[in-house]
Amino acid sequence: MIRVKICGICDLEAANMAVEAGADLIGFHFCDSDRRVSPEQARSIIEELLVRPKIVGVFIDEAPDEVRQIAEFVDLDLLQLHGSEQPGFEAGRPVMKVLKVKEGRVPGADGWPDPIMLDSWSGDQRGGTGRTWDWEAARRLLGSRKVFIAGGLQPGNVGKVVSEFRPYGVDVSSGVEARPRVKDPDKVRAFVRAVRLAEAAS
């Protein structure tokens, strides 16, 4: 089954709605981001969830000890690393390295464990960009590794990604928002539905 991750969760309503829609993972930004939340906010949301999915924390070039403290406090399942972290990064929890695709070139993933995430490169944004990229460039890596595809996904194009590339997972934040920090329930449900329909048909 293709994993669906809804990222940039900022409130309990969005978290519960994402899980109810069928998200397998939800993500909290603990980095410099419009969707940043404090560890205390994230923990409070998680404690009140009706059903607990896998919980992902997003970090950009934080010291391993700082990441470890947040991971333990929030009880994260997975650490998503968006910065210039190097293989061997250790903070007590499994990691998912985000590799940025630039000018059609997919960075080397050797040294990083599965899963990994591919996102679009940007000169002015260090986290998620919300921009699509040439998914065809990742076809070889998709055949040999567990890869999440991110960057510009939304209900109207995620079905194509699933049908053509069968990634391990897909990740979305801004593509299912009404505005920054506010998830749109209809878009979230439509996104998950598009993934499952495309998955069933392929």
C-alpha positions in Angstrom: 0.0 0.0 0.0 1.3 3.4 -0.9 1.8 5.5 2.2 0.1 8.9 2.4 1.7 11.6 4.6 -0.1 14.8 5.4 2.5 17.4 6.6 2.4 20.8 8.2 -0.2 19.8 10.8 -0.9 22.8 13.1 -4.0 21.9 15.1 -6.0 19.0 16.4 -8.9 19.4 13.9 -6.5 19.0 11.0 -4.8 16.0 12.6 -8.0 14.1 13.3 -9.3 15.0 9.9 -6.2 13.7 8.1 -6.3 10.5 10.0 -10.0 10.1 9.4 -9.4 10.6 5.6 -6.9 7.8 5.6 -3.5 9.4 6.1 -0.8 6.9 7.2 1.5 9.5 8.6 1.1 13.1 9.8 4.0 15.6 10.0 4.8 18.5 12.3 7.3 21.2 11.4 9.9 21.9 14.2 12.0 24.0 11.8 11.9 27.5 10.3 8.5 27.3 8.5 5.2 29.1 8.1 3.7 25.9 9.7 6.1 25.6 12.6 4.6 24.3 15.9 6.3 24.0 19.3 7.0 20.5 20.7 4.4 21.3 23.4 1.8 22.1 20.8 2.5 18.9 18.8 2.5 16.7 21.9 -0.9 18.2 23.0 -2.4 17.5 19.6 -1.0 13.9 19.5 -2.3 13.1 23.0 -5.8 14.0 21.9 -5.9 12.2 18.6 -8.7 9.7 18.2 -6.4 7.4 16.3 -2.7 7.6 16.3 -0.9 7.3 12.9 2.8 7.4 12.5 4.1 10.8 13.7 6.9 12.6 11.7 8.9 15.5 12.9 10.5 17.8 10.3 13.9 19.3 11.0 16.4 21.5 9.2 20.0 21.3 10.3 19.2 20.9 14.0 21.8 19.5 16.3 21.3 15.7 16.9 20.9 16.3 20.7 18.2 18.9 20.1 16.4 16.6 17.7 16.6 13.7 20.1 15.1 15.8 22.9 12.2 16.8 20.8 11.7 13.3 19.4 11.5 11.9 22.9 9.3 14.6 24.3 6.8 14.3 21.4 7.3 10.6 20.9 8.1 10.8 17.2 8.2 7.7 15.0 10.3 9.2 12.2 12.7 12.2 11.8 12.4 13.9 8.4 15.7 15.8 7.7 15.4 18.7 5.2 18.8 20.3 5.6 22.5 19.5 4.9 22.6 16.6 7.4 25.1 13.9 6.5 24.6 10.1 6.5 25.0 8.7 10.0 22.8 11.3 11.6 21.7 9.7 14.9 19.0 11.1 17.2 17.5 8.0 18.6 14.7 7.5 16.0 14.6 6.3 12.4 15.4 9.1 9.9 14.0 9.9 6.4 16.4 12.1 4.5 14.9 14.6 2.0 17.0 14.8 -1.2 16.4 17.8 -3.5 16.0 17.3 -7.2 17.7 20.1 -9.1 17.6 20.6 -12.9 16.4 17.0 -13.3 19.3 15.5 -11.3 18.4 13.2 -8.4 21.1 13.4 -5.6 22.8 10.2 -4.5 20.9 8.3 -1.8 23.8 6.0 -0.8 24.4 6.1 2.9 20.8 6.9 3.8 18.4 4.3 5.0 14.9 3.7 3.5 12.6 5.5 3.3 14.0 8.6 1.6 12.0 11.5 0.2 12.5 13.4 -3.1 11.4 17.0 -3.3 12.1 19.9 -5.6 15.2 22.1 -5.0 14.8 25.8 -4.4 17.4 28.5 -4.0 15.3 30.5 -1.5 13.4 27.7 0.4 15.1 25.1 2.6 12.1 23.1 3.5 9.3 21.9 1.2 8.8 24.1 -1.8 5.3 23.2 -3.0 6.7 23.0 -6.5 6.6 20.0 -8.9 9.6 18.6 -10.6 10.4 16.0 -13.3 9.3 12.8 -11.7 10.7 10.8 -14.6 14.2 11.6 -13.3 13.5 9.5 -10.3 12.2 6.3 -12.0 15.4 4.4 -11.5 15.7 5.2 -7.8 12.0 4.4 -7.4 12.7 0.9 -8.7 15.3 0.2 -6.1 14.5 2.2 -3.0 11.5 3.1 -0.8 10.8 6.7 -1.9 8.3 9.3 -0.9 7.5 11.8 -3.6 6.9 15.4 -2.5 6.7 18.8 -4.1 3.7 20.3 -5.7 1.4 17.4 -5.2 -2.4 18.0 -4.9 -5.6 16.1 -5.6 -5.4 16.8 -9.3 -2.0 15.3 -10.0 -1.2 12.7 -7.3 -3.2 10.0 -9.1 -0.8 10.4 -12.1 2.2 10.1 -9.9 0.8 6.9 -8.3 -0.3 5.4 -11.6 3.0 6.0 -13.4 5.6 5.6 -10.7 4.2 3.6 -7.8 6.2 5.3 -5.1 6.5 4.0 -1.6 4.7 7.1 -0.4 3.5 10.6 -1.3 3.7 13.7 0.9 1.6 16.8 0.8 1.2 20.0 2.8 0.3 23.2 0.9 -1.5 21.2 -1.8 -4.4 20.4 0.6 -4.6 23.7 2.4 -7.3 26.4 2.3 -4.5 28.8 3.4 -1.1 28.4 5.2 -1.6 26.5 8.4 -5.2 25.6 7.6 -6.0 22.3 6.0 -9.0 22.0 3.7 -11.0 18.9 4.6 -12.3 18.4 1.1 -8.8 18.6 -0.4 -7.4 16.2 2.1 -10.1 13.7 1.4 -9.8 14.2 -2.3 -6.0 13.7 -2.1 -6.2 10.4 -0.2 -9.1 9.2 -2.5 -7.1 10.0 -5.6 -4.1 7.9 -4.3 -6.3 4.9 -3.4 -8.2 5.0 -6.7 -5.0 5.2 -8.8 -3.4 2.5 -6.6 -6.4 0.1 -7.1 -6.4 0.7 -10.9 -2.8 0.2 -11.6 
